[in-house]
Structures are given as C-alpha cells and as structure tokens.
Amino acid sequence: MSNSTDVFVIGGGPAGSTFANLAARRGFSVAMCEKDEHPRFHIGESLLPMNLPILEQLGVLDRVERIGVPKLGADFTMSNSGDEALTYLFDRSLGDNPDHAFEVRRSEFDQLLFEASREAGVDARERTRVSDVTRLDDGTHRITTIDSDGVEQSWSARFVVDASGRDTFMSASRGWKSRNPKHASAAVYAHFRGVERRPGENEGNISIYWFEQGWIWMIPLRDDVMSVGAVCYPDYVRTRRGSLETFLLSTLNGIDEARERMLTAELASEVQATGNYSYLSSRMSGPGFLMIGDAYTFIDPVFSSGVYLAMTSAASGIDVAEAWLSGGGLRYKLACRRHERYMRRGISAFSWFIYRFSTPAMRFLMSNPHNRLGIVDGVVSMLAGDVFNNGSVRRRLSLFKAIYAVAWLGSFRDSLAARRRKRESVQQSAHGAA
Ligand SMILES: Cc1cc2nc3c(=O)[nH]c(=O)nc-3n(C[C@H](O)[C@H](O)[C@H](O)COP(=O)(O)OP(=O)(O)OC[C@H]3O[C@@H](n4cnc5c(N)ncnc54)[C@H](O)[C@@H]3O)c2cc1C
C-alpha cells in the first residue's frame, strides 16, 4: 500500500521537526520518519539566543525554558596561561536580540520538538528508517521506509526534505558529499557530575578552553550535569592508545583551568567520539527536494551554531517547498536561489571565525577585546547567531577581519606555523579516518 503526502521529511531531529511543524501550519500534509526513538542521546547541547524566535514560532519556547539552563554568554580561556577567563555576554549584542539562550539535553529538546510537530498535525513516525528515495517521471518522489519490525512501506510525496543529519542520506548516496577542504577536527565527549560552575548568573554559560591540540567545551545542564568535550586535530585523536575515557581524562588533566573545575567530577555517561565531521554538499536543493541542517553541511561546533543553523534552514526552506507545491517553475527557481543565498551568508559568517579559531591572532583578539567602533559588540552578535540580515553586525565583523589581518601579520611566524599545522591536519584527515 502506498501513502501519499505533500511533504515527506527524512529525520526527526531539530531541522526535520522544525520543517515538518511549519509546513503543517501552512496547511500541507506532512509525514516525517525518524529511524530512532525519542528520547535518544544526541550531542549539541548549547543553543544560541537567535534560536529563541524560532522556538516561539513553533510554540515551544515555554517548554524549552522548563528543560533548559539559561545561558547568558560564553567565556574563553587560554589554557595554562594563568589568565582569567574572558566572558562575552549576549546582552551587549547589537539590535534587540534576546539576551540569553539555553543549554539543553538534546534527548529532551529533540523529543519536545518532535512532539510539537505531531501536535501541529504531522504524521510523525519513530523507529522508521528511510531506505530509498527515487524521483519518478511525473515529478513526485517514491520513498521506501522500513520500521523496526522490518515492515516496508512505500510513500508518494510531492516534495522531499532531507533532514537526516550526519547520515546525509541524499548527498552521500548521490555523490554530492565531500570533506571540507579547509577544516578537520574530531571530538571526544561525555557527561560529568560535580564539575564546578561559574558563579551566580553566569552558571549556565558555556566555557571554552583553548589548548595546544584544539579546544575544550563545558556546557552546564540541569541536575548538576556538565557536558564536557575536547575538539581536537584528528591527528591528535589518532595518537590515542588506551580507552576513550583515558584519552578524554588525560586531555582534560593537561589543562590546568579545566582540571581545577573537575577536582570532584565523576563520569555520568559513557565517553563517546565523533570522527572528522566537517563536510559539505555540492547541492542544497533540486527539483522537488531540499537538504537542511547537517544533511547539507556541518563545519564545527565551536560557536554552538549547529542547531540554530539547522532550524534556520528549516524555517527559511518552507518558502522553497511552498513554491514547488504551488506549481514550481520560475517561482521555485527564485525561491531556491533566495534560500541558498541566505543560508550561505550565515554559514560563511560562522565559517570565517571557525576556520581561524585556533590561530594565534584569533586567540589574542578574543582574549584582549577592544570595543573600538563597537567591534566587540559585533562579535557578540555573531556569537548570539545574528549573522544573516543585520548590516551593522556585518560592518563590524568586516572591521574585525581587518584587525585580524593586522594581528595575523603581527604574529607572522606563529601564524604561519599554525596555518601549516592545520593544513597538514586537513590533508592527513583526507587520507585516513580520524
Ligand atoms: C562534537 C559536536 C558538538 C556539537 N555541539 C553543538 C552545540 O553545542 N550546539 C549546537 O547548536 N550544535 C552542536 N553540534 C551540532 C549539532 O549536533 C547539529 O548541528 C544538529 O544536531 C543538527 O540538527 P539536524 O536536525 O540537522 O540533525 P540531527 O540532529 O542529527 O537529526 C537528524 C535525525 O535524522 C535521523 N535519521 C538519519 N538518517 C535517517 C534515515 N535514513 N531515516 C530516518 N531518520 C534518519 C537521525 O536519527 C536523527 O535523529 C555539535 C556537533 C558535534 C559533532
């Protein structure tokens, strides 16, 4: 038997649930299949302030407030330097953006978004994996799904959205996916109890520690749990001989400031790793389909932009689906072009900072901020996720880039060495698994 729907969404993570919810609210029939069952663990727990308007649009902001820890900003520390952590608070971002975000357990957050899509009228199914998507001559797509009992079903959809995350269902199977030639990193992470939090209102802030081989995150979650992870050059991760746990603990032990906060810490989950995860797809859309969130690209978690970009690509992509469903043609082409340009603008604003995050010049500028001409306010706005439309943010980020160029030249030898180190790491990771 074949089910028929206007929109079919592959994957029920933040991107898929957002798209499905908004498409149903526009009156389309929507089916979404998720291969796992919620609640399930997922990494990516720190949200950005600019996420909040989307959560409001989905009608779930109050529920996220209940499960989340308020996050007023981010602090950065150069490890083993003896320097104080430097805190960037979102309340100084430009415009009237929200002055806070939330840290969330993704098991709870993703479940909540998935359920909200059901409430909006989506036929949302769990434990159901998409195994094939084929475009038919009449322009529709035939989708095959398999549930956990092994039962196959066939679907007919007028528009398909790939929100399958790192599985990259469409781009991997169609040969559109490639490694990011400019970036490579791998991560090892776990939950701990008993990690010291920042004092007072800042207790929910994310902490970032630069170290020789990469950087560390600490994300405070509810019930005294702290998500702690090390994002490293893949060649450093390949030096691991013992267990992941030993590797993570010895990495953390080498960082004075992290060790001090973890004196009474106990592991509260298994330690997990994600190999080199930086990739892109050569296509974002095509006749009757769109890729959103990590299914299209993922660069690096350093600015906690993943969930925000995933949900933004879903919210912006609705117009693409609508243009196709109301006849396609030129209107569809224009909608695709508008959406792709919009998404690329945001992604490239984050990428510029991500690619340079571990350079001596960036460490220096982020640790010694001077707010001449509101440049720091512009950087804070970027940290809050305001990277799409705000001209005054873009102007300040351009000024920051000019200052960065001067700082890069000022630390010429170290900068060149860092560039060489990164290039080697990217090349090595292209020739072997991280
Ligand atoms: C180490 C690390 C740390 C990170 N930290 C942060 C952070 O602090 N903040 C942040 O915002 N982001 C972070 N991210 C990024 C974040 O995890 C992702 O960007 C985000 O989850 C993307 O959402 P998505 O909906 O596109 O994909 P996902 O959340 O991965 O959802 C995709 C869903 O599709 C399902 N699926 C896959 N294939 C199929 C199939 N064939 N059929 C049916 N279902 C399928 C999967 O089971 C999954 O539930 C981090 C990433 C990494 C690797």
The ligand as an SDF file (V2000), in Angstrom:
LIG
                    3D

 53 58  0  0  0  0  0  0  0  0999 V2000
   31.0240   17.1630   18.8350 C   0  0  0  0  0  0  0  0  0  0  0  0
   29.8690   18.0350   18.4690 C   0  0  0  0  0  0  0  0  0  0  0  0
   29.4010   19.0100   19.3500 C   0  0  0  0  0  0  0  0  0  0  0  0
   28.3160   19.8200   18.9850 C   0  0  0  0  0  0  0  0  0  0  0  0
   27.8840   20.8060   19.8410 N   0  0  0  0  0  0  0  0  0  0  0  0
   26.8910   21.6430   19.4720 C   0  0  0  0  0  0  0  0  0  0  0  0
   26.3920   22.6470   20.3370 C   0  0  0  0  0  0  0  0  0  0  0  0
   26.8520   22.8100   21.4590 O   0  0  0  0  0  0  0  0  0  0  0  0
   25.3830   23.4430   19.8850 N   0  0  0  0  0  0  0  0  0  0  0  0
   24.8300   23.2740   18.6440 C   0  0  0  0  0  0  0  0  0  0  0  0
   23.9210   24.0290   18.2810 O   0  0  0  0  0  0  0  0  0  0  0  0
   25.2400   22.3040   17.8210 N   0  0  0  0  0  0  0  0  0  0  0  0
   26.2490   21.4880   18.1970 C   0  0  0  0  0  0  0  0  0  0  0  0
   26.6420   20.4830   17.3650 N   0  0  0  0  0  0  0  0  0  0  0  0
   25.9690   20.3290   16.0760 C   0  0  0  0  0  0  0  0  0  0  0  0
   24.5720   19.7020   16.2280 C   0  0  0  0  0  0  0  0  0  0  0  0
   24.6980   18.4550   16.8640 O   0  0  0  0  0  0  0  0  0  0  0  0
   23.9470   19.5340   14.8630 C   0  0  0  0  0  0  0  0  0  0  0  0
   24.2640   20.6320   14.0370 O   0  0  0  0  0  0  0  0  0  0  0  0
   22.4140   19.4050   14.9470 C   0  0  0  0  0  0  0  0  0  0  0  0
   22.0580   18.2810   15.6840 O   0  0  0  0  0  0  0  0  0  0  0  0
   21.8320   19.3300   13.5250 C   0  0  0  0  0  0  0  0  0  0  0  0
   20.4600   19.0440   13.5700 O   0  0  0  0  0  0  0  0  0  0  0  0
   19.7790   18.1860   12.3810 P   0  0  0  0  0  0  0  0  0  0  0  0
   18.3490   18.1220   12.6910 O   0  0  0  0  0  0  0  0  0  0  0  0
   20.2440   18.7130   11.0760 O   0  0  0  0  0  0  0  0  0  0  0  0
   20.4590   16.7360   12.5170 O   0  0  0  0  0  0  0  0  0  0  0  0
   20.3000   15.6790   13.6990 P   0  0  0  0  0  0  0  0  0  0  0  0
   20.0960   16.3670   14.9830 O   0  0  0  0  0  0  0  0  0  0  0  0
   21.4740   14.7760   13.6050 O   0  0  0  0  0  0  0  0  0  0  0  0
   18.9850   14.8920   13.3470 O   0  0  0  0  0  0  0  0  0  0  0  0
   18.9300   14.0230   12.2460 C   0  0  0  0  0  0  0  0  0  0  0  0
   17.9550   12.9040   12.5560 C   0  0  0  0  0  0  0  0  0  0  0  0
   17.7580   12.1300   11.3770 O   0  0  0  0  0  0  0  0  0  0  0  0
   17.6530   10.7730   11.7480 C   0  0  0  0  0  0  0  0  0  0  0  0
   17.9710    9.9640   10.5660 N   0  0  0  0  0  0  0  0  0  0  0  0
   19.1640    9.8440    9.9280 C   0  0  0  0  0  0  0  0  0  0  0  0
   19.0630    9.0590    8.8500 N   0  0  0  0  0  0  0  0  0  0  0  0
   17.7600    8.6600    8.7960 C   0  0  0  0  0  0  0  0  0  0  0  0
   17.0390    7.8220    7.8950 C   0  0  0  0  0  0  0  0  0  0  0  0
   17.6170    7.2270    6.8380 N   0  0  0  0  0  0  0  0  0  0  0  0
   15.7180    7.6300    8.1210 N   0  0  0  0  0  0  0  0  0  0  0  0
   15.1090    8.2240    9.1890 C   0  0  0  0  0  0  0  0  0  0  0  0
   15.7540    9.0180   10.0730 N   0  0  0  0  0  0  0  0  0  0  0  0
   17.0670    9.2400    9.8740 C   0  0  0  0  0  0  0  0  0  0  0  0
   18.6550   10.6300   12.8770 C   0  0  0  0  0  0  0  0  0  0  0  0
   18.3760    9.5020   13.6900 O   0  0  0  0  0  0  0  0  0  0  0  0
   18.4770   11.9460   13.6160 C   0  0  0  0  0  0  0  0  0  0  0  0
   17.5580   11.8650   14.6780 O   0  0  0  0  0  0  0  0  0  0  0  0
   27.7090   19.6540   17.7210 C   0  0  0  0  0  0  0  0  0  0  0  0
   28.1670   18.6650   16.8380 C   0  0  0  0  0  0  0  0  0  0  0  0
   29.2340   17.8630   17.2050 C   0  0  0  0  0  0  0  0  0  0  0  0
   29.7140   16.8020   16.2250 C   0  0  0  0  0  0  0  0  0  0  0  0
  1  2  1  0
  2  3  1  0
  2 52  2  0
  3  4  2  0
  4  5  1  0
  4 50  1  0
  5  6  2  0
  6  7  1  0
  6 13  1  0
  7  8  2  0
  7  9  1  0
  9 10  1  0
 10 11  2  0
 10 12  1  0
 12 13  2  0
 13 14  1  0
 14 15  1  0
 14 50  1  0
 15 16  1  0
 16 17  1  0
 16 18  1  0
 18 19  1  0
 18 20  1  0
 20 21  1  0
 20 22  1  0
 22 23  1  0
 23 24  1  0
 24 25  2  0
 24 26  1  0
 24 27  1  0
 27 28  1  0
 28 29  2  0
 28 30  1  0
 28 31  1  0
 31 32  1  0
 32 33  1  0
 33 34  1  0
 33 48  1  0
 34 35  1  0
 35 36  1  0
 35 46  1  0
 36 37  1  0
 36 45  1  0
 37 38  2  0
 38 39  1  0
 39 40  1  0
 39 45  2  0
 40 41  1  0
 40 42  2  0
 42 43  1  0
 43 44  2  0
 44 45  1  0
 46 47  1  0
 46 48  1  0
 48 49  1  0
 50 51  2  0
 51 52  1  0
 52 53  1  0
M  END
$$$$
